[in-house]
Amino acid sequence: MAVVRLRPSDLTAALASDGTSLQFQVQVHVPTGTLAGAEALVRWPHPQLGMVGPQEIAQLVTEGALFERFDEWVIRAAAKQAAEWIRDGVPLPLVSVNVWEQTLRSPELLRIVDGAQHLELELPRGAAEDLAHVAMIGSLRTRGIRIAADALHGIQIDTLKLRPPLDPVTVAAAKARGIRVVAESVETTEQQIQAIGAGCEIVQGYVFGPEVSVAEVSALAKP
């Protein structure tokens, strides 16, 4: 039996032919039980290999230097879905998308996000402390694009994402600056309780189950 080895060109073809799709990990405002947002995640159901995992996708993006092309597909797909939710009256405040640092350095990013609404870009870990990104982040924010990061230092952001256990001092400092705080990668009830105790009301992670489809987000978001 021949071994099928994925190549960057396979991912490029999948992106061009709608072979990839989005699922979403919800962000829940725990005190009210309402959705505070959703993070878009790429899924690639390969016709021969089945579901290709996110680590394999990331490896192909890196091997083929597909950073900008990949991020453009994800951002445009997420922005389109956000627009459809707005049109349908689905009360979802924002859709979050992770971006590669290589895309963050490209002036093409401003073209890619043009016209997007309710979109939040999540910076790679450590990128918020790199002052080389100040001009791009400023340009994105003036266009109404929200910025999420894992640190308060350096670049001005809209959302701070923290992994358990959360530090109450950091949460309070972010809130004092008007920054939204999200506890991410929360997998257990104990971690959720700790996050709430630290002052963070918005939680994201497998504590609420796996990623969900567009239809499931719509159902969860509606009162």
C-alpha positions in Angstrom: 0.0 0.0 0.0 1.4 3.4 -1.0 2.0 5.8 1.8 0.3 9.2 1.3 2.6 12.0 2.5 1.1 15.5 2.6 3.0 18.3 1.0 2.5 22.1 1.3 1.0 22.1 -2.2 -1.8 19.8 -1.0 -2.7 22.3 1.7 -2.6 25.1 -0.9 -4.9 23.1 -3.2 -7.3 22.5 -0.2 -7.4 26.2 0.6 -8.2 27.0 -3.0 -10.9 24.4 -3.4 -12.8 24.8 -0.1 -11.3 21.6 1.1 -10.8 23.2 4.5 -13.4 24.6 6.8 -13.9 26.3 10.1 -15.1 25.1 13.4 -15.3 27.2 16.5 -14.3 27.1 20.2 -16.7 29.2 22.1 -15.9 31.8 24.8 -18.5 31.8 27.5 -19.3 34.6 29.9 -19.8 32.3 32.9 -22.0 34.5 35.1 -24.6 34.8 32.4 -24.0 31.7 30.4 -24.0 33.7 27.2 -21.4 33.6 24.4 -18.7 36.3 24.6 -17.1 35.2 21.3 -15.7 32.3 19.4 -12.3 31.3 18.1 -12.1 30.1 14.6 -10.1 26.9 14.1 -9.2 25.3 10.7 -10.2 21.8 10.0 -9.1 19.8 6.9 -11.0 16.5 6.2 -8.6 14.8 3.8 -10.3 12.4 1.4 -7.7 9.7 2.0 -6.2 10.5 5.4 -9.2 11.6 7.3 -9.1 14.7 9.5 -5.6 16.3 9.3 -4.6 17.6 12.8 -3.7 21.2 13.6 0.0 20.3 14.2 0.3 18.7 10.8 -1.3 21.8 9.2 1.1 24.1 11.0 4.0 22.0 9.8 2.9 22.3 6.2 2.4 26.0 6.5 5.9 26.3 7.9 7.5 24.0 5.3 5.8 25.8 2.4 6.1 29.3 3.9 2.4 29.6 3.4 1.9 31.9 6.4 0.2 34.8 4.5 -1.8 32.6 2.2 -3.1 30.4 5.0 -3.9 33.4 7.2 -5.7 35.1 4.4 -8.0 32.1 3.9 -8.7 31.8 7.6 -9.3 35.6 8.1 -11.6 35.9 5.1 -13.6 32.8 6.0 -14.0 34.0 9.6 -14.9 37.5 8.5 -17.5 36.1 6.1 -19.0 33.9 8.8 -19.1 36.8 11.2 -20.9 38.9 8.6 -23.5 36.2 8.1 -24.1 36.0 11.9 -24.5 39.7 12.0 -27.0 39.5 9.1 -28.9 36.7 10.8 -29.1 38.5 14.1 -27.0 36.0 16.0 -25.7 37.9 19.1 -22.0 36.9 18.9 -19.8 39.8 19.9 -16.7 38.7 18.0 -14.8 36.0 16.1 -11.2 35.5 17.0 -8.5 34.3 14.5 -4.9 33.3 15.2 -2.3 34.8 12.9 1.3 33.9 12.2 4.0 36.4 13.1 5.2 36.4 9.4 1.7 37.6 8.4 1.8 40.3 11.1 5.0 41.7 9.5 3.3 41.9 6.0 1.6 45.1 4.8 -0.8 42.8 2.9 -2.5 42.1 6.2 -4.3 45.5 6.0 -5.7 44.5 2.7 -6.8 41.1 4.0 -8.8 42.5 6.9 -10.3 45.3 4.9 -14.1 45.5 5.6 -14.1 42.9 8.3 -16.4 43.4 11.3 -16.4 41.9 14.7 -13.0 40.4 14.0 -10.3 39.9 16.6 -6.7 38.8 15.7 -4.8 36.8 18.2 -1.1 37.4 18.2 1.5 34.6 18.4 2.9 34.1 21.9 5.4 36.8 22.8 4.5 39.0 19.9 2.8 41.6 22.1 6.2 42.4 23.6 7.8 43.0 20.2 7.7 46.7 19.5 8.4 46.0 15.8 4.7 45.3 15.6 3.5 48.6 17.0 2.8 50.3 13.7 0.9 47.3 12.2 -1.2 46.9 15.4 -2.1 50.5 15.4 -3.2 50.4 11.8 -5.3 47.3 12.5 -7.0 48.9 15.5 -7.8 52.1 13.6 -9.6 49.8 11.1 -11.8 48.4 13.9 -9.8 45.1 14.2 -9.5 44.0 17.8 -6.2 42.6 19.1 -5.7 39.7 21.5 -2.4 38.7 23.1 -0.9 36.8 26.0 0.8 39.8 27.7 0.1 43.3 28.9 3.5 44.7 28.2 4.3 46.6 25.0 1.6 46.8 22.4 -1.9 48.1 23.2 -4.4 45.3 23.1 -8.1 44.7 23.5 -8.1 41.2 24.9 -5.7 39.4 27.3 -5.7 35.6 27.0 -4.3 33.7 30.0 -3.9 30.0 30.7 -4.6 28.4 34.1 -3.8 29.1 36.8 -4.7 32.8 36.4 -3.0 35.5 38.5 -5.6 37.8 40.1 -3.2 40.7 40.1 -2.7 40.4 36.3 -6.4 40.1 35.7 -7.1 43.2 37.8 -4.4 45.2 36.0 -5.9 44.3 32.6 -9.5 45.2 33.7 -8.3 48.5 35.1 -7.1 49.3 31.6 -10.4 48.4 30.0 -9.0 45.2 28.6 -11.2 42.1 28.2 -9.7 39.0 29.9 -10.3 35.5 28.6 -9.1 32.3 30.4 -8.1 30.0 27.6 -7.2 26.3 27.5 -9.5 25.6 30.5 -10.1 21.9 30.6 -11.5 21.1 34.0 -14.2 22.5 36.4 -11.4 23.2 38.9 -9.6 25.4 36.4 -12.8 27.2 35.6 -13.5 27.9 39.3 -9.9 29.1 39.8 -10.3 31.5 36.8 -13.5 32.9 38.1 -12.0 33.3 41.6 -9.2 35.3 40.0 -11.7 37.7 38.6 -11.9 36.4 35.0 -15.5 36.0 33.8 -14.9 34.7 30.3 -13.7 31.1 29.8 -12.7 29.2 26.7 -11.6 25.5 26.5 -12.6 21.9 26.5 -14.4 22.4 29.8 -17.3 23.2 27.5 -16.7 20.4 25.1 -15.0 20.2 21.7 -15.1 22.7 18.8 -18.5 23.2 17.3 -20.0 23.9 13.9 -21.4 27.1 12.5 -24.9 25.9 13.2 -24.1 24.9 16.8 -22.6 28.4 17.5 -25.8 30.0 16.1 -27.9 27.8 18.4 -25.8 28.4 21.4 -25.6 32.2 20.9 -29.4 32.8 20.5 -31.3 33.5 23.7 
